[in-house]
Amino acid sequence: MDKLQNALEAIMNPLAKKISESKIISAIMSGMMTTLVITMGVAIISILSAIPFEPWQNFLTSTGLGAQMNDVVSATTSLMAIYIAPAVAYKYAKGEGENALNAALISLAAFIILMPQHVTVGEQTVGALQSGYLGSQGIFVAMITGVVIGMAYSALMKKNIKMKLPASVPPMVSDSLSPIFVSMIIFTSILAFRYIVSFTSYGNIFDLLYSLITKPFLNFAATPWTIVLFQTFLNLAWFFGIHPAPMLGILFPILLQLNTQNIEMYMAGTPASALPYLNVLLIGSFCYLGGQGNTVSLACLLCKAKSEKFKAMGKISLLPNIFNINEPIIFGLPVLLNPYFLIPMILTPLVGGIYGLFALNVLGAGAAANPVVALSIPWVVPSVISAFLMGGFRFFLAIVGAFFIHMLCWYPFFKMADKKEYEEEQQRLQETA
């Protein structure tokens, strides 16, 4: 393992240094980390609102507390894009020494401008914003908007395209009025871009990017290898900040149809081992542990880290990860755009999927699976618990094995990143001593 770590360090450290010096990558990573205050703040509410315990759910329904909790989650973690756009622009402009708050506000406005402003309900068109564009379907656009606006604002301000005001004007007023010409240029450019995109068949940038990313998956065949490769791509997309939810929306109807066929045959007396699409539905459990990216094993490793930052992140992200909520570790560590973690993000679903095919086809881990239960388990249920409910003790043991395989994939890269962070912490301590 030490030899492997040394070989990987020789490759990864120069790459990490080059990427860390990128202003764009730095702005995206720090902007994403800023949203940690939101994702961590509501993580416990997300978990409590989705606990699949009937008396608890009845209590939430009867008291109306459940609806209030869902509204809190919907207004925060379900609308992450609207927080990311200003946060990224703020961090970029701040790094350039410009008024970061102005850049953040312009970025937020630009992001909203790019969205369709009307929704058609029946024959009536009403002024409204679609929540999907403010959430998972808009995260990629929000990142791009934040970077572009941050760069444009900083570049134009450095060219001194400012409203000239007398020295007697208070700084508060001057800071607000001096970038007026810059904001005019940016908003006019956004209008031109919005107008051009409106002539495409997609109508807006959100649907354009969404369709270009998701359409290739429409032709995927329903095989276990398809699920493994699809999960690998989702991890890769998540690494670059593209939320997996929109793409899962393409695959889910296919899986739902296959599981419906399994249920019909199962209820008619066909044993689980003879169901035609059972492995297609079960293989995903080996590729998805602790949220998209298989980060629950990484969270466990972080708890034993040498660096204080990694150790603290492990403590605060482990519980949400157990319940398949991993935005805190993706944005907070961050895993997002962190070159140390690209390979394990890709590796865990591949290796986990290969192991899963062996467990299902050779060891018969899914022989006792119940497709009816598999359809009804909420996503927030921890993976090992859902595995036991879905397929019994043998399937539970197989998923535990997948957890340790994922941990082994993460380990050398975690050690490299932890070592680098620890050395930087020690250097900061020496500088402040």
C-alpha positions as CSV (number, residue, x, y, z in Angstrom):
1,M,0.0,0.0,0.0
2,D,2.9,2.4,0.7
3,K,4.4,1.7,-2.7
4,L,1.0,2.3,-4.3
5,Q,0.6,5.5,-2.3
6,N,4.1,6.8,-3.3
7,A,3.4,6.0,-7.0
8,L,0.1,7.8,-6.9
9,E,1.6,10.8,-5.1
10,A,4.1,11.2,-7.9
11,I,1.2,11.6,-10.3
12,M,-1.5,13.3,-8.2
13,N,0.5,15.9,-6.3
14,P,1.7,17.9,-9.4
15,L,-1.8,17.6,-10.8
16,A,-3.4,18.8,-7.5
17,K,-0.9,21.7,-7.3
18,K,-1.8,22.8,-10.9
19,I,-5.5,22.6,-10.3
20,S,-5.3,24.3,-6.9
21,E,-3.7,27.3,-8.6
22,S,-6.6,27.7,-10.9
23,K,-8.8,30.6,-10.0
24,I,-11.8,29.0,-11.6
25,I,-11.5,25.7,-9.7
26,S,-10.7,27.6,-6.5
27,A,-13.8,29.7,-6.8
28,I,-16.1,26.7,-7.5
29,M,-14.6,24.7,-4.6
30,S,-14.8,27.5,-2.1
31,G,-18.2,28.5,-3.3
32,M,-19.5,25.0,-2.9
33,M,-18.0,24.8,0.6
34,T,-19.9,28.0,1.5
35,T,-23.2,26.1,0.9
36,L,-22.2,23.7,3.7
37,V,-23.9,26.0,6.2
38,I,-27.2,25.2,4.4
39,T,-26.8,21.4,3.7
40,M,-25.5,20.7,7.2
41,G,-28.1,23.0,8.8
42,V,-31.0,21.0,7.4
43,A,-29.5,17.5,7.2
44,I,-31.1,16.4,10.5
45,I,-34.5,17.7,9.3
46,S,-34.1,15.7,6.1
47,I,-33.4,12.6,8.0
48,L,-36.2,13.0,10.5
49,S,-38.8,13.8,7.9
50,A,-38.1,10.6,5.9
51,I,-37.7,8.0,8.7
52,P,-39.8,5.0,7.5
53,F,-41.5,4.3,10.9
54,E,-45.3,4.3,10.5
55,P,-46.2,5.8,14.0
56,W,-43.7,8.6,13.5
57,Q,-44.9,9.3,10.0
58,N,-48.5,9.3,11.3
59,F,-47.5,11.8,14.0
60,L,-45.9,14.1,11.4
61,T,-49.0,13.9,9.2
62,S,-51.5,14.5,12.0
63,T,-49.7,17.4,13.5
64,G,-48.8,19.0,10.2
65,L,-45.1,19.0,11.2
66,G,-44.2,16.8,8.3
67,A,-45.4,19.3,5.8
68,Q,-43.5,22.0,7.5
69,M,-40.3,19.9,7.5
70,N,-40.7,19.1,3.8
71,D,-41.1,22.8,3.1
72,V,-37.8,23.5,4.9
73,V,-36.0,20.9,2.9
74,S,-37.5,22.0,-0.3
75,A,-36.5,25.6,0.3
76,T,-32.9,24.7,1.0
77,T,-31.3,21.5,-0.2
78,S,-33.8,21.1,-3.0
79,L,-32.9,24.6,-4.3
80,M,-29.1,24.5,-4.1
81,A,-28.5,26.1,-7.5
82,I,-29.8,29.4,-6.4
83,Y,-27.3,29.5,-3.5
84,I,-24.4,28.2,-5.6
85,A,-24.6,30.9,-8.3
86,P,-23.9,33.9,-6.0
87,A,-21.5,31.9,-3.8
88,V,-19.2,31.0,-6.7
89,A,-19.2,34.5,-8.1
90,Y,-18.5,36.0,-4.7
91,K,-15.5,33.8,-4.1
92,Y,-14.1,34.6,-7.6
93,A,-14.5,38.3,-7.3
94,K,-13.1,38.3,-3.8
95,G,-10.0,36.4,-5.0
96,E,-9.6,39.2,-7.6
97,G,-9.8,41.9,-5.0
98,E,-13.1,43.3,-6.3
99,N,-16.4,44.0,-4.5
100,A,-17.5,40.4,-4.0
101,L,-21.1,41.3,-2.9
102,N,-21.8,43.2,-6.1
103,A,-20.6,40.2,-8.2
104,A,-22.7,37.8,-6.1
105,L,-25.9,39.8,-6.6
106,I,-25.3,40.2,-10.3
107,S,-24.7,36.5,-10.6
108,L,-27.9,35.6,-8.8
109,A,-29.9,38.0,-11.0
110,A,-28.2,36.6,-14.1
111,F,-29.0,33.0,-13.1
112,I,-32.7,33.9,-12.6
113,I,-32.8,35.8,-15.9
114,L,-31.6,32.7,-17.8
115,M,-34.6,30.7,-16.5
116,P,-38.0,30.6,-18.3
117,Q,-40.2,33.2,-16.6
118,H,-43.5,31.6,-17.4
119,V,-45.2,28.3,-16.9
120,T,-48.1,27.0,-19.0
121,V,-50.9,25.3,-17.0
122,G,-53.5,23.9,-19.3
123,E,-54.4,26.8,-21.6
124,Q,-53.3,29.5,-19.2
125,T,-49.7,30.9,-18.9
126,V,-48.7,32.3,-15.6
127,G,-45.5,34.1,-14.4
128,A,-43.5,31.6,-12.4
129,L,-40.1,30.0,-11.9
130,Q,-39.8,26.2,-12.1
131,S,-38.3,24.7,-8.9
132,G,-36.3,22.1,-10.9
133,Y,-34.2,24.9,-12.5
134,L,-33.5,26.3,-9.0
135,G,-32.4,22.9,-7.7
136,S,-30.8,19.8,-9.1
137,Q,-31.4,20.6,-12.8
138,G,-29.8,24.0,-12.4
139,I,-26.6,23.2,-10.4
140,F,-24.4,22.9,-13.5
141,V,-25.8,26.1,-15.0
142,A,-25.3,27.9,-11.6
143,M,-21.7,26.9,-11.4
144,I,-21.0,28.2,-15.0
145,T,-23.0,31.4,-14.3
146,G,-21.1,32.1,-11.1
147,V,-17.7,31.7,-12.8
148,V,-18.6,33.7,-15.9
149,I,-20.2,36.5,-14.0
150,G,-17.3,36.6,-11.5
151,M,-14.8,36.7,-14.3
152,A,-16.7,39.3,-16.3
153,Y,-17.3,41.6,-13.3
154,S,-13.7,41.4,-12.2
155,A,-12.3,42.0,-15.7
156,L,-14.6,45.0,-16.4
157,M,-13.9,46.6,-13.1
158,K,-10.2,46.3,-13.6
159,K,-10.6,48.1,-16.9
160,N,-11.9,51.0,-14.9
161,I,-15.4,51.0,-16.5
162,K,-16.9,52.7,-13.6
163,M,-19.1,55.6,-12.8
164,K,-16.9,58.4,-11.8
165,L,-18.1,60.0,-8.5
166,P,-16.7,62.9,-6.6
167,A,-14.5,62.1,-3.6
168,S,-17.1,63.7,-1.3
169,V,-19.5,60.9,-2.0
170,P,-19.6,58.4,0.9
171,P,-17.9,55.1,0.2
172,M,-21.2,53.2,0.8
173,V,-22.8,55.1,-2.0
174,S,-19.8,55.0,-4.2
175,D,-19.4,51.2,-3.9
176,S,-23.1,50.8,-4.9
177,L,-23.0,53.2,-7.9
178,S,-19.6,52.7,-9.4
179,P,-20.3,49.3,-11.1
180,I,-23.5,50.5,-12.8
181,F,-21.9,50.5,-16.3
182,V,-20.4,47.1,-15.6
183,S,-23.8,45.6,-14.6
184,M,-25.4,47.2,-17.7
185,I,-22.8,45.4,-20.0
186,I,-23.3,42.1,-18.2
187,F,-27.1,42.1,-18.2
188,T,-27.2,43.2,-21.9
189,S,-24.9,40.2,-22.7
190,I,-27.1,37.9,-20.7
191,L,-30.1,39.2,-22.7
192,A,-28.3,38.5,-26.0
193,F,-27.3,35.0,-24.9
194,R,-30.9,34.2,-23.6
195,Y,-32.3,35.5,-27.0
196,I,-29.9,33.3,-29.0
197,V,-30.7,30.1,-27.0
198,S,-34.4,30.8,-27.4
199,F,-34.1,30.0,-31.1
200,T,-32.9,26.5,-30.3
201,S,-35.3,23.6,-30.0
202,Y,-34.6,23.6,-26.2
203,G,-35.7,27.1,-25.6
204,N,-33.4,27.7,-22.7
205,I,-29.9,26.8,-21.4
206,F,-31.2,24.6,-18.7
207,D,-33.1,22.3,-21.0
208,L,-30.3,22.4,-23.6
209,L,-27.7,21.1,-21.1
210,Y,-30.1,18.7,-19.5
211,S,-31.0,17.1,-22.9
212,L,-27.5,16.9,-24.1
213,I,-26.4,15.0,-21.0
214,T,-29.4,12.8,-20.5
215,K,-30.5,11.8,-24.0
216,P,-27.6,9.4,-24.6
217,F,-28.9,7.2,-21.8
218,L,-32.3,6.7,-23.4
219,N,-30.8,4.0,-25.6
220,F,-29.2,2.1,-22.8
221,A,-30.2,-1.5,-22.5
222,A,-31.5,-2.8,-19.2
223,T,-28.5,-5.0,-18.1
224,P,-26.5,-5.1,-14.9
225,W,-23.5,-3.7,-16.7
226,T,-25.6,-0.8,-17.9
227,I,-26.4,0.1,-14.3
228,V,-22.8,-0.2,-13.3
229,L,-21.6,2.0,-16.1
230,F,-24.5,4.4,-15.5
231,Q,-23.6,4.7,-11.8
232,T,-19.9,5.3,-12.8
233,F,-20.9,8.1,-15.1
234,L,-23.2,9.6,-12.4
235,N,-20.2,9.7,-10.0
236,L,-18.0,11.3,-12.6
237,A,-20.7,13.9,-13.3
238,W,-21.2,14.5,-9.5
239,F,-17.4,15.0,-9.2
240,F,-17.7,17.9,-11.6
241,G,-20.8,19.3,-9.9
242,I,-23.5,18.0,-12.1
243,H,-26.2,16.7,-9.8
244,P,-27.2,13.1,-10.5
245,A,-31.0,13.7,-9.9
246,P,-31.9,14.8,-13.4
247,M,-30.2,11.8,-15.0
248,L,-31.7,9.4,-12.5
249,G,-35.0,10.7,-13.7
250,I,-34.2,9.1,-17.1
251,L,-33.3,5.7,-15.6
252,F,-35.9,5.4,-12.9
253,P,-38.9,4.9,-15.2
254,I,-37.1,2.0,-16.9
255,L,-36.2,0.4,-13.6
256,L,-39.8,0.9,-12.3
257,Q,-41.2,-0.9,-15.4
258,L,-38.7,-3.8,-14.9
259,N,-39.5,-4.1,-11.3
260,T,-43.2,-4.1,-12.0
261,Q,-42.7,-7.1,-14.2
262,N,-40.7,-8.8,-11.5
263,I,-43.4,-8.1,-9.0
264,E,-46.1,-9.5,-11.2
265,M,-44.1,-12.7,-11.7
266,Y,-43.2,-12.9,-8.1
267,M,-46.8,-12.6,-6.9
268,A,-47.7,-15.3,-9.4
269,G,-45.3,-17.7,-7.7
270,T,-42.0,-17.3,-9.6
271,P,-39.1,-17.6,-7.1
272,A,-36.8,-14.7,-6.7
273,S,-33.8,-16.5,-8.3
274,A,-35.8,-17.0,-11.5
275,L,-37.0,-13.4,-11.9
276,P,-35.6,-12.0,-15.2
277,Y,-34.6,-8.5,-14.1
278,L,-33.7,-9.0,-10.5
279,N,-30.0,-8.6,-10.9
280,V,-30.5,-5.4,-12.9
281,L,-32.4,-3.9,-9.9
282,L,-30.1,-5.3,-7.2
283,I,-26.7,-4.4,-8.8
284,G,-27.2,-0.7,-8.0
285,S,-27.0,-1.5,-4.3
286,F,-23.3,-2.4,-4.7
287,C,-22.6,0.8,-6.6
288,Y,-24.4,3.2,-4.3
289,L,-23.5,3.3,-0.6
290,G,-23.9,6.5,1.4
291,G,-25.1,8.7,-1.4
292,Q,-23.9,9.2,-5.0
293,G,-20.2,8.7,-4.9
294,N,-20.1,6.0,-2.2
295,T,-18.8,8.4,0.4
296,V,-19.9,6.7,3.5
297,S,-16.7,4.7,3.6
298,L,-14.7,7.9,3.1
299,A,-16.6,9.5,6.0
300,C,-15.5,6.6,8.2
301,L,-11.9,7.0,7.1
302,L,-12.0,10.8,7.8
303,C,-12.9,10.1,11.4
304,K,-9.4,8.6,11.8
305,A,-7.5,11.3,9.8
306,K,-4.4,13.0,11.1
307,S,-5.5,16.5,9.9
308,E,-7.9,18.4,12.0
309,K,-10.0,19.5,9.0
310,F,-10.5,16.0,7.7
311,K,-11.2,14.7,11.2
312,A,-13.8,17.4,11.8
313,M,-15.5,16.7,8.4
314,G,-15.6,13.0,9.2
315,K,-17.5,13.7,12.5
316,I,-20.1,16.0,10.9
317,S,-20.6,14.1,7.7
318,L,-20.8,10.5,8.9
319,L,-24.3,10.6,10.2
320,P,-25.8,12.2,7.0
321,N,-23.8,9.8,4.9
322,I,-25.3,6.8,6.7
323,F,-28.7,8.1,5.6
324,N,-27.5,8.6,2.0
325,I,-27.2,12.4,2.3
326,N,-23.7,13.3,1.2
327,E,-23.8,16.9,0.0
328,P,-22.0,18.0,3.2
329,I,-18.9,15.8,2.3
330,I,-19.1,16.5,-1.4
331,F,-19.2,20.3,-1.0
332,G,-17.6,20.6,2.4
333,L,-14.4,18.5,2.2
334,P,-14.7,19.0,-0.7
335,V,-14.8,15.9,-2.9
336,L,-16.1,18.1,-5.8
337,L,-13.3,18.9,-8.2
338,N,-10.7,17.6,-5.8
339,P,-8.1,15.7,-8.0
340,Y,-7.2,13.4,-5.1
341,F,-10.7,11.9,-5.2
342,L,-11.5,11.7,-8.9
343,I,-10.1,8.1,-9.3
344,P,-12.0,6.6,-6.3
345,M,-15.2,8.3,-7.4
346,I,-14.9,6.4,-10.7
347,L,-13.4,3.3,-9.2
348,T,-15.9,2.5,-6.4
349,P,-19.0,1.8,-8.6
350,L,-16.9,-0.2,-11.1
351,V,-15.2,-2.4,-8.5
352,G,-18.3,-2.6,-6.4
353,G,-20.3,-3.5,-9.5
354,I,-17.9,-6.3,-10.5
355,Y,-18.0,-7.6,-6.9
356,G,-21.8,-7.4,-7.0
357,L,-22.0,-9.4,-10.2
358,F,-19.9,-12.1,-8.5
359,A,-22.1,-12.0,-5.3
360,L,-25.3,-12.2,-7.3
361,N,-24.4,-14.7,-10.0
362,V,-21.9,-17.0,-8.1
363,L,-22.8,-16.6,-4.4
364,G,-26.5,-16.3,-5.0
365,A,-26.7,-13.2,-2.7
366,G,-30.1,-12.1,-4.2
367,A,-31.8,-15.5,-4.0
368,A,-34.1,-14.4,-1.2
369,A,-34.8,-10.9,-2.6
370,N,-38.4,-9.5,-2.5
371,P,-39.1,-7.1,-5.4
372,V,-42.2,-5.8,-3.6
373,V,-40.2,-4.6,-0.6
374,A,-37.4,-3.3,-2.9
375,L,-39.9,-0.9,-4.5
376,S,-41.2,0.5,-1.3
377,I,-38.0,1.3,0.6
378,P,-37.3,5.1,0.8
379,W,-33.9,6.2,-0.4
380,V,-33.0,7.7,3.0
381,V,-32.9,4.2,4.7
382,P,-29.3,3.2,5.4
383,S,-27.9,0.8,2.8
384,V,-27.2,-2.1,5.1
385,I,-30.8,-1.9,6.6
386,S,-32.4,-1.7,3.2
387,A,-30.3,-4.6,2.0
388,F,-31.5,-6.8,4.9
389,L,-35.1,-5.8,4.3
390,M,-34.8,-6.3,0.6
391,G,-32.9,-9.6,0.4
392,G,-32.3,-11.0,3.8
393,F,-29.2,-11.9,5.7
394,R,-27.2,-13.1,2.7
395,F,-27.8,-9.9,0.7
396,F,-27.0,-7.9,3.9
397,L,-23.6,-9.6,4.2
398,A,-22.9,-9.0,0.5
399,I,-23.5,-5.2,0.9
400,V,-21.3,-5.1,4.0
401,G,-18.6,-6.6,1.8
402,A,-19.2,-3.9,-0.8
403,F,-18.7,-1.3,1.9
404,F,-15.2,-2.6,2.8
405,I,-14.3,-2.8,-0.9
406,H,-15.3,0.8,-1.4
407,M,-13.2,1.7,1.7
408,L,-10.2,0.0,0.2
409,C,-10.7,2.0,-3.0
410,W,-10.8,5.3,-1.1
411,Y,-7.9,4.5,1.3
412,P,-4.7,5.4,-0.6
413,F,-6.3,8.6,-2.0
414,F,-7.6,9.5,1.4
415,K,-4.1,9.0,2.9
416,M,-2.5,11.2,0.2
417,A,-5.1,14.0,0.7
418,D,-4.9,13.8,4.5
419,K,-1.1,13.9,4.5
420,K,-1.1,17.0,2.3
421,E,-3.7,18.7,4.5
422,Y,-1.8,17.7,7.7
423,E,1.4,19.2,6.4
424,E,-0.4,22.4,5.4
425,E,-1.9,22.6,8.9
426,Q,1.5,22.2,10.5
427,Q,3.0,24.8,8.3
428,R,0.3,27.3,9.3
429,L,0.9,26.5,13.0
430,Q,4.6,27.3,12.5
431,E,3.9,30.5,10.7
432,T,1.5,31.7,13.5
433,A,3.8,30.6,16.3
